[in-house]
Structure formats: structure tokens, C-alpha cells
Amino acid sequence: MSVLLCAPAKAEEVSFSTGPATTINEGLIDCGWRSRPSAVGEIMSDDGRMRTVPAATQFHSGPHAPNLYNACADVEPGSLSDVDISAINVVDAGGSEEFVAYVFADNYFELYVNGVLIAVDPVPFTPFNSSVVKFTANRPISLAVMGVDWEENLGLGSEAGRGSPYHPGDAGFVMQIQDTSGRIVAITDTNWRAQTFYTSPLHDRNCLVAHGHKRDSSACSTDATSDGSGFSAAFWDIPADWMEPDFDDSDWPLAVAYSNDTVGVDNKPGYTNFIELFDAPDADATFIWSSNLVLDNLVLMRTSID
């Protein structure tokens, strides 16, 4: 089977790289023995483009999200009642109505409201943290999220784990947003759109089906291996205006929902200490991602609040 390419616009074409990337940053943060290094790399894809892996982020230039739970910063509340939400600064996203967002990402997120970058994840990789973000905006509100599954083997979408030096990790993003009355106005669910822009590792490029907006890696192996240094990665160009309210995401696939067990959060206090938020009985936010939770490492997600 060959990769399917049906003459889409250039930005929709897939490009591949093979082998490991070159490290350009040994780690965005240093959390000591508790964390994996959040390194960044570069690799040339077949179309002559230099690609940043796992993603080109605004970690150093963007506003870091306030901590809900962050072991790297010694912020480890046992429950929401231990958090002073009133002390969180409010970010102006161009409006007057106030909202609060609670976020847990595996591993990293950047959150835009009405095209304004209001928060980046303060912990790119591990230990797993959660964030609380307050902002003002006018409805309708456009929400846009960059989600990144970090990697140790740069360009190869994998990390040491479960007895293998090349184990593909999984991902996931969950968020709940409330207004000032405490009413839940938005959650992550399958009404969101989610599109893939970096997939790795690919044991065999031919497993990938890619034409236009379709980016399907479901036939690709997710097996760990002792040597993945020769595997490939797939890239798509990110539209410059993907976060803007008027960006047309109607051709993007709907997000796929994943259970807590699938994502594996039962031992992560950044999530479990706030079950009443993320698993609210009247509006249970679900983990969302693209159709491949393991291989799709850079996913853009969008929705709106009317």
C-alpha cells in the first residue's frame, strides 16, 4: 500500500523525515530528578524544510499559565478548596465577561482565546501538572489549543519506557471553563475539531493515509522497539492563522474522546485532586485528541462558545 496523495493544496501535503533530529535545546526547564528533559530538536524533511520537534512553541515568550498543581514549583494542593482562585491574575482577551479555565494536558498546551495567546503550559513534559487560567472576553468566543505530546527521542516520537528505549507515548487534553457564577460554559468533547500536524514514529511510511485534510495513521504500528533510530516522521505545515476566530476549520476532523483509563491519569494528582472539575457529574469533560492518541504528537484543536 502506498501513501495516498490526491493533489491537495501545498499546505496540506505531507512531508517525511527519517531518523533522529539534532538537539538544539537540552531542556526548556530543569525540574531535577522528577522530570524527563524537555529537549527540542530540528530535522530536515524531504521537502527541504527544517522542522522543529516535537513542536515550535512559545514557551519562552508566551504567558505561563498559573499553577493549579505543579510539583516543579512545589504547588501541590490536595483539592480545589486549597487553591485561592481569587489570587489568579485575569488576562484580557478583548472583552468584559470573565471566565476561568481549568486545564490538564499530556504533555503541553498553548491556549488562545479569540486569537489571543493567553497561556502556555509551564511544564512541557513531566511531572504532570495542571493549570488554572482566568480571562475576559466577549462572546462568541473562539478557543484554539496547540497540544504537544513531548518526546525523548527527538524526531522519533518516542521515549524510554516499559522496558524499551523507543516506546511511543500517548497524549490527551482536557479542559473545563466556567463563568463568574460557576456555571460550566465549555468542556472538551467531540464537538471540538482536531487536526494532526506531526506524526511519529512511523515504522513504515506506507502505513499512513494522507490526502487533503485526511491524516490517518490507524494502520501504523504503535509497538515499542529496542531500536527505532531508522523510523520516519510525517509533517504538515501549520496555517499561520489557525488560532484566529475566522479560521475555517470545517474540513478538520472532529476530536476523538478518550477515557481516563486510556490516557492513564489515575496516578496523577494534577488530575485526580480535582475530579470535581474534570469529571463534573453535570458536565464531564473528556480527554480529546486526534484519531491516534499514540502516534499523533502535534495536534491543533478548536471550538467556540456562543
RAJO-V890029 format. One record per backbone hydrogen bond with DSSP energy under -1.0 kcal/mol. CO is the residue of the C=O (numbers start at 1). NH is the residue of the N-H. E is the energy in kcal/mol with one decimal. If there is no record, write none. Layout:
CO,NH,E
CO,NH,E
This chain:
9,12,-2.0
10,13,-1.7
15,235,-2.9
16,46,-3.2
17,233,-2.0
22,42,-2.3
25,40,-2.4
31,34,-1.1
32,35,-1.6
37,39,-1.7
38,28,-1.8
40,24,-2.7
40,25,-1.8
41,53,-2.5
42,22,-3.1
43,51,-3.2
45,48,-2.2
49,45,-2.9
51,43,-2.1
53,41,-3.0
58,62,-3.2
63,120,-2.3
66,132,-2.0
69,130,-2.6
70,75,-2.7
71,74,-1.1
75,70,-3.5
79,82,-1.4
80,83,-2.1
83,85,-1.3
84,87,-1.4
85,88,-1.7
91,136,-2.3
97,137,-2.3
99,135,-2.1
100,178,-2.7
101,133,-2.9
102,176,-2.0
103,131,-2.7
104,174,-2.4
108,148,-2.5
109,121,-2.5
110,146,-2.3
111,118,-2.4
111,119,-1.3
112,144,-2.1
113,116,-2.0
116,113,-2.6
119,111,-2.9
120,65,-2.8
130,68,-2.4
130,69,-2.1
131,103,-2.6
133,101,-3.6
134,91,-2.7
135,99,-2.8
136,93,-2.5
137,97,-1.1
141,305,-2.9
142,114,-2.9
143,303,-2.1
144,112,-3.1
145,301,-3.0
146,110,-1.5
147,299,-2.5
148,108,-2.3
152,154,-1.3
153,156,-2.4
154,21,-2.7
158,152,-1.5
158,153,-2.9
159,167,-3.0
161,164,-1.6
164,161,-3.0
166,225,-1.6
167,159,-1.8
172,106,-3.0
173,288,-2.4
174,104,-2.3
175,188,-1.6
176,102,-3.1
177,185,-2.6
177,186,-1.5
178,100,-2.3
179,182,-2.0
183,179,-2.1
186,177,-2.8
188,286,-2.7
189,192,-1.6
192,255,-2.7
193,302,-2.1
195,300,-2.6
197,236,-1.8
198,297,-2.5
198,298,-1.3
199,234,-2.8
202,232,-2.4
204,207,-1.9
205,208,-1.8
209,216,-2.9
211,214,-2.1
214,211,-1.6
216,209,-2.5
217,220,-1.9
225,166,-1.2
228,231,-1.8
231,19,-3.0
232,202,-2.5
233,17,-2.0
234,199,-2.3
235,15,-2.2
239,242,-1.5
241,244,-1.8
244,247,-1.7
249,252,-1.7
253,194,-2.6
256,289,-1.4
258,287,-1.1
259,263,-2.2
260,264,-2.5
260,265,-1.2
265,268,-1.8
268,271,-2.3
268,272,-2.5
269,273,-1.8
271,274,-2.0
274,277,-1.8
274,278,-1.9
275,279,-2.7
277,280,-1.1
287,258,-2.6
288,173,-1.2
289,256,-2.7
292,296,-1.3
295,200,-2.5
297,149,-2.8
298,197,-2.8
299,147,-3.0
300,195,-2.7
301,145,-3.0
302,193,-2.7
303,143,-2.7
305,141,-3.0
